[in-house]
């Protein structure tokens, strides 16, 4: 029926890229806030 799958492939890659981007941004935000808390507590205990 449909012989041209290029549009479908591009859409699948776009969806996968969006999901990976959301996971990476969420992980960076989570790790970044936790790292900030750890550095703050270490700095306050050193002083």
Secondary structure, DSSP 8 states (H G I E B T S, - for coil): -----HHHHHHHHHHHHHHHHHHHHHHHHHHHHHHHHHHHHHHHHH-
